Amino acid sequence: MPSNTTPLLSQQPSIGEYAPAPPNASRSPCPVVNALANHGYIERSGCNIYMKDLNASMRHVGMSSLLGSIFAKPTYIEFQNPAKAYLQKPVSFFTRLLRLIRNPYSFFAYFGCWKQGQVSNGKRYINLVDLATHGAIEHDISITRRDVDQQEGNNALQQDLLDDLLHCSSDGGETLTIEDLAKFIRSRIQQQLQDNPNLVYGPAEHQVNCGQVALLMHCFGNGKTIPCSYIRAIFEDERLPWKEGWKRRSWWPMGLVEFFGAVKKIGTAVGLQF
């Protein structure tokens, strides 16, 4: 039993309990992944995150094991700078096919953020800031982050962008609909065309952008709307919105068919032609 002169040890939050990021924590541009760290489903420091832990954490936001693995596992493929792709030797169709057979997740190799040397106990790890590596899963025209070539950088929340997003609500700030989000994405594209002369935003980046919105709408919303209170919890606090009434989709997690259908629907709503 501690004496009056013995300081009590600070109690560590339990797994699932929310606590803001500790000092010097590593965090990513993705508020949902950051929330998983703030709830202790992955390392709260955001450092030395192993594949099995990141993969397992995806179920806590209502993704199926297969869908979650598609987002988690390819992250541990070595990052290949797309700006230097022309330096790589051409690979035959049969070589690519063999790689795909050996590792089906290599189809999503462009998600790869892992860097050489990030190995501990024989296992690859990433730090959450690695998810900000431009040219992998991170892309220009995020809904709440600016682009890598802008002064604010591509990792930290920009409050003015979040405010603009919430102002797109068509029912007075209660919810955001797919059309509200599509309208906001269109406005972000127009704004970034003016603000970022080095903008890179083609079909691949747009598909990833729509995919991230699809996950937001279906894992936290009902597929048609999402409460603005959930958006604030996720983006401002980087917290799962339990206090606001959210319940994880444990009975029927979001799977591949639903995901790709949602991506197509959001892409249609945005209406961008390449």
Secondary structure by P-SEA (a helix, b strand, c coil): ccccccccccccccccccccccccccccccaaaaaaaaacccccccccccaaaaaaacccccccaaaaaaacccccccccccccccccccccaaaaaaaaaaccccccccccccccccccccbbbbccccccccccccccccccccccccccccccccaaaaaaaaaccccccccccaaaaaaaaaaaaaaaaaccccccccaaaaaaaaaaaaaaaacccccccccaaaaaaacccccccccccccccccccccaaaaaaaaaaaaaaacccc
